[in-house]
Structure formats: C-alpha cells, structure tokens
Amino acid sequence: MEEEEGFCKKENKEPWRVLEFYSGIGGMRYSIIRAGIEATMVEAFDINDKANDVYQHNFRHRPYQGNIQNLTGAELDNYKAHAWLLSPPCQPYTRQGLQKDSGDARASSFLKILDLIPEMSMPPYMLFVENVVGFETSDTHKQMIEILVSTGFITQEYILTPLQFGVPYSRPRYFCLAKRKPSAFKNPHVNNQLLWTPSPFFENGGNALMTDHDESHERWKEWLQFCKPIESFLEFRTSYQPMNAECNISAFGCETLDERDEGIASSSSCPEEYVVPLSLIERWGSAMGILFLYFMFGLSCLHFQSSLACSL
C-alpha cells in the first residue's frame, strides 16, 4: 500500500487524536480502550445531561454539552483530530421514530457536522459511523456518502451482529468506515460495498463475502451455538472502578480491564455480585447495545490500526 510521505506520521508513536460525537455514556471511548488503541480523546459531544453524568463518572471528563450545530470548521480544526467517531440519533430511521429520515430535526446535526468537512483545513483522516439497520437506505445515508466522496474519502460499509463474534446479542447494526485518500483499506475490493460479514477484517477472509441479508439470518442459529454465556461479559461490583481520564486511555484501559477479566474468571457467578443484575441482563439484554458497540467498534479499531499503521 503506497502512501504519500505526508501521511506517514505514525513513527513518532504519538497517540491518535479522536473526537467523539454523540458520545452518550462513552461506549465508543470504552471500545477504543478495549481494542488497545493508543488514542487521546480530545473532546466528546453530547446534549443529554444524564448521559454526560455517566460519562463523567466513568472517564472523569464531562462532554461538551452545547449545540454541535453551532460548531464551525475552524473550531473543529483547532482539535487537530485524526479520527471522528459518530453515533447519531437513530430515531429518524426507525418505525417507532416514524422514519422521517433527513426531515427529522434529530438528523440535521449529523449532516451539519459532515458539511463542515470541506470547510476545514485539517479534516480528519478517518470517520467511523454507527447507526440502526435502515440507515443504509435513508436519504441521510445518501447525503453522507455524497459528502464523503466529494471530500476525498473511500468507504466500506457493514451490517454486523455480535453473534458473529461469539457475543450473545443478535441485534444487527450498520457501520461505515471512511478513510481519506491517499490512505487505503487492506481489502480495496470491498470498497463502496455493503457487507453482512466481518470477513474482510480477518486474514485470508476477504473472499468469503456475504452481501445477502437473508443468507446472514440463516446462520444466526449456527453462530449462537458458539456464543459465550452472557455473564462472561458482566463486571463484578468489587472490580468496578471509574476510568482515569488523565492517563493514556489505551494503556490504562488495557491494563485495568485485563485485570478485571482475570478477576471475573476466578470469581463466583452469583448474580448479586454483578454491577448489573444477571436477571435484568437475561430479560432485557437484547435491548442493550453497549456490548454491541464494544465488540463491533473494537474490531473495527483493530482493522483501522493494522491497515492505517502509516496513515498518521
């Protein structure tokens, strides 16, 4: 993979600078930590006060709570971010949200942020977008792709379920990985395609592509047989600690979470010991997306890391 000299900046080992839009309680940030990515979260943005309370508790940093539609290209340039993480509101693309698409006011901030890219002197190298299934057929999606193409980005799109990674959570989600030229993906033959398989992320898996929705559903029961029990992904009360925002998030997160994993493996499985009661997880686990973000984004981060080693 050939890169322009100006893109080969990773030799200095400086952490990636990341902006987290629609940060919620910090699922994207937690995923970066678990993926082992050396990154500095230079700012997070969310309008929800309660979500920001949780984010602040977990990471000791309170996200910016202003209206992101008032941001300018110059202000975003000041962050000098290499990557943007975006998980915009899903309601405009759901039946429950009446599927108003780009006509929904909740979709306007996302498009406004993307519209700022051409105005920036230092646009991001990478974007990661997550949303519900249905976004891929929306007018908002069409406008997103048009903006990305016009500003020199290439994309790969996926609809994936955690079942494909051994996680007992079946709800699929839409993902878009975008990289600004001259950077390139390791598997360019799947550029500008929508896939229902994570095979391009794995060695020698790029040819086993699945683009059919019905075909992927037929394999769900097969994947479910190999999933770990859901309690394997829960934290014990005694092991819970908020993240230290002053530390490098990847180094601190990996060390801390590895220790937690060892504790989980050696501890008993009494439901009352979990931070979230096991009974609640078993009943409502299918509606909780944090596991989904953790595994899907974590894998995507690793894919970015391996294919963009010379991009920053």
C-alpha positions in Angstrom: 0.0 0.0 0.0 1.6 3.2 -1.1 1.1 6.4 0.9 2.1 10.0 0.4 5.1 11.0 2.6 3.0 13.5 4.5 0.7 10.7 5.8 3.5 8.6 7.3 3.5 10.2 10.7 3.0 7.2 13.0 6.7 6.7 13.5 6.7 9.3 16.3 4.3 7.0 18.3 2.0 9.9 19.2 -1.5 8.8 20.2 -4.3 9.3 17.7 -6.4 12.4 18.4 -10.1 11.5 18.4 -13.3 13.4 18.5 -16.4 11.5 19.8 -19.7 12.9 18.6 -23.0 11.8 20.2 -20.8 10.3 23.0 -23.7 9.0 25.2 -22.3 7.2 28.2 -19.0 6.5 26.5 -19.5 3.3 24.5 -17.1 4.4 21.7 -14.4 5.5 24.1 -14.7 2.3 26.0 -14.3 0.3 22.8 -11.1 2.2 21.9 -9.7 1.3 25.3 -10.6 -2.4 24.9 -9.2 -2.5 21.4 -5.8 -1.4 22.7 -5.6 1.7 20.5 -3.2 4.4 21.6 -5.5 7.5 21.5 -6.3 10.7 23.2 -10.0 11.6 23.3 -9.6 15.4 22.7 -13.3 16.1 23.2 -16.7 14.3 23.4 -20.0 15.9 22.5 -23.5 15.1 23.8 -26.6 17.1 24.5 -28.0 14.7 27.1 -27.4 15.7 30.7 -27.9 12.3 32.2 -25.7 10.6 29.7 -23.0 13.1 30.4 -23.3 12.4 34.1 -22.5 8.8 33.5 -19.7 9.6 31.0 -18.1 12.0 33.6 -18.3 9.3 36.3 -16.7 6.7 34.0 -13.9 8.8 32.5 -13.6 11.9 34.7 -14.3 14.2 31.9 -17.6 15.9 31.1 -18.5 16.1 27.4 -19.2 19.4 25.7 -23.0 19.9 26.1 -23.6 22.8 23.7 -25.4 22.6 20.3 -22.9 21.0 17.9 -24.8 22.6 15.0 -23.1 25.9 16.1 -19.6 24.5 15.6 -17.5 25.8 12.8 -14.9 24.2 10.6 -12.2 26.4 12.2 -13.3 25.3 15.7 -13.0 21.6 14.6 -9.6 22.3 13.1 -8.4 23.5 16.5 -8.8 20.0 17.9 -6.4 18.6 15.3 -8.3 15.3 15.4 -7.1 12.4 13.3 -10.4 10.5 13.6 -14.1 11.2 14.2 -16.5 8.8 15.9 -20.2 9.4 15.1 -23.2 7.6 16.5 -26.0 10.0 15.7 -29.6 9.6 16.9 -31.3 6.5 15.4 -34.9 7.6 15.7 -35.2 9.2 12.3 -34.6 5.8 10.7 -36.8 3.6 12.9 -40.5 2.7 12.6 -41.0 3.9 16.2 -39.5 7.2 15.2 -41.8 7.5 12.2 -38.9 7.2 9.8 -38.8 10.9 9.0 -35.2 10.4 7.8 -33.4 13.7 7.0 -36.6 15.5 7.6 -36.3 14.8 11.3 -34.6 17.6 13.3 -32.5 15.0 15.0 -30.8 14.1 11.7 -29.8 17.7 11.0 -26.9 18.0 13.4 -25.2 14.9 11.8 -25.4 16.4 8.3 -24.3 19.8 9.6 -21.1 18.2 11.0 -20.4 16.4 7.8 -21.0 19.7 5.8 -18.1 21.3 7.8 -15.5 18.8 6.4 -15.0 20.8 3.1 -14.5 24.0 5.2 -11.7 22.5 7.3 -8.0 23.0 6.6 -7.2 19.8 8.7 -10.1 17.4 8.1 -10.0 14.0 9.8 -8.2 11.1 8.2 -10.8 8.6 9.4 -14.5 8.5 10.3 -16.5 5.8 12.0 -20.3 6.0 11.8 -22.7 3.7 13.6 -26.5 3.5 13.4 -29.5 1.2 13.2 -30.3 -1.1 10.3 -32.4 1.1 7.9 -29.9 4.0 7.9 -28.3 2.4 4.9 -31.4 3.0 2.8 -32.1 6.5 4.1 -31.7 9.9 2.4 -29.4 10.9 5.2 -27.1 8.0 4.2 -27.2 9.1 0.6 -26.2 12.6 1.6 -23.4 11.3 3.8 -21.9 9.3 1.0 -22.1 12.2 -1.4 -20.2 14.4 1.1 -17.6 11.8 1.9 -16.9 11.1 -1.8 -16.7 14.8 -2.7 -14.2 15.4 0.1 -11.9 12.5 -0.9 -13.0 9.7 1.3 -13.3 6.0 0.5 -15.8 3.9 2.4 -16.6 0.3 3.4 -20.0 -0.4 4.9 -21.1 -3.3 7.1 -24.2 -4.6 8.8 -23.0 -6.9 11.6 -24.3 -8.7 14.7 -22.2 -9.5 17.8 -23.3 -13.2 17.2 -20.6 -13.2 14.5 -18.0 -12.6 17.3 -19.3 -15.1 19.9 -21.4 -12.5 21.8 -25.0 -13.5 22.7 -26.6 -10.3 21.3 -28.4 -10.7 18.0 -29.5 -7.2 17.0 -27.5 -6.1 13.9 -26.2 -2.6 13.4 -25.0 -0.5 10.5 -21.3 0.6 10.3 -19.4 2.8 7.9 -15.6 3.0 7.9 -14.3 6.0 5.9 -10.7 6.9 5.2 -9.4 10.0 3.4 -7.2 9.4 0.3 -4.4 8.6 -0.2 -4.9 6.2 2.6 -6.4 2.9 1.6 -8.1 -0.2 3.1 -6.2 -3.5 3.2 -9.1 -5.0 1.1 -9.9 -2.4 -1.5 -12.0 -4.9 -3.5 -14.8 -4.3 -1.0 -14.7 -0.6 -1.2 -18.1 1.1 -1.7 -19.9 -2.2 -0.8 -22.4 -3.1 1.9 -21.5 -6.4 3.5 -23.2 -8.6 6.1 -20.0 -10.3 7.1 -16.8 -9.3 9.0 -14.6 -11.5 6.9 -12.5 -8.6 5.4 -11.3 -7.9 8.9 -9.6 -11.3 9.1 -6.6 -12.7 7.3 -7.5 -14.6 4.1 -11.1 -13.8 4.8 -11.7 -11.1 2.1 -13.0 -13.5 -0.5 -15.7 -15.1 1.7 -18.1 -12.2 1.3 -21.8 -12.2 2.3 -23.9 -9.4 0.8 -27.3 -11.0 1.3 -29.4 -10.2 4.3 -31.4 -13.5 4.2 -28.3 -15.6 4.0 -26.9 -14.0 7.1 -30.1 -14.6 9.1 -29.9 -18.3 8.2 -26.6 -18.5 10.0 -27.7 -16.8 13.2 -28.6 -20.1 15.0 -25.3 -21.6 14.0 -23.4 -18.6 15.4 -25.5 -18.7 18.6 -24.2 -22.2 19.4 -20.7 -20.8 19.8 -21.5 -17.8 21.9 -20.2 -17.4 25.4 -22.8 -17.1 28.2 -23.8 -13.5 28.8 -22.5 -13.5 32.3 -19.0 -13.8 30.8 -19.3 -10.1 29.7 -20.5 -8.7 33.1 -18.4 -6.9 35.6 -18.3 -7.7 39.3 -19.1 -5.0 41.8 -15.7 -5.5 43.5 -13.8 -4.9 40.3 -15.6 -1.8 39.1 -13.5 1.4 39.0 -14.1 4.6 37.0 -11.6 5.3 34.3 -8.8 7.8 34.9 -9.1 10.4 32.2 -5.6 11.8 32.9 -3.9 8.5 31.9 -3.4 7.4 28.3 -6.7 5.8 27.7 -5.4 2.7 25.8 -2.6 1.9 28.2 -4.7 2.5 31.3 -7.7 0.8 29.9 -6.0 -2.4 28.7 -4.1 -2.9 32.0 -7.2 -2.3 34.1 -9.6 -4.4 32.0 -7.2 -7.3 31.7 -7.1 -7.4 35.5 -10.8 -7.3 35.6 -11.1 -10.2 33.2 -8.8 -12.3 35.4 -11.0 -11.4 38.4 -14.1 -12.5 36.6 -12.6 -15.8 35.6 -11.6 -16.6 39.1 -14.7 -15.3 40.9 -18.0 -17.0 41.6 -21.0 -16.3 39.4 -23.6 -15.2 42.0 -25.9 -12.8 40.2 -25.9 -10.3 43.2 -22.1 -9.7 42.6 -22.6 -8.1 39.2 -22.8 -4.4 38.7 -26.0 -5.0 36.6 -28.1 -7.9 38.0 -27.9 -11.0 35.8 -31.7 -11.3 35.9 -32.0 -7.9 34.3 -29.5 -8.8 31.6 -31.1 -12.1 30.8 -34.5 -10.4 30.4 -33.5 -7.2 28.6 -30.1 -8.0 27.2 -31.4 -8.0 23.6 -32.2 -4.3 24.0 -28.9 -3.2 25.4 -26.4 -2.0 22.7 -23.3 -1.4 24.8 -22.0 -5.0 24.2 -22.6 -4.4 20.5 -20.6 -1.2 20.4 -17.8 -2.7 22.4 -17.2 -5.7 20.1 -18.1 -4.1 16.7 -16.2 -0.9 17.2 -13.3 -2.7 18.9 -12.9 -5.0 15.9 -13.1 -2.0 13.6 -10.4 -0.2 15.6 -8.1 -3.1 15.2 -8.8 -3.2 11.5 -8.0 0.5 11.3 -4.9 0.1 13.3 -3.5 -2.6 11.1 -4.5 -1.0 7.8 -3.6 2.5 8.7 -0.3 2.0 10.5 1.4 4.5 8.2 -1.5 6.9 7.9 -0.8 9.3 10.8 
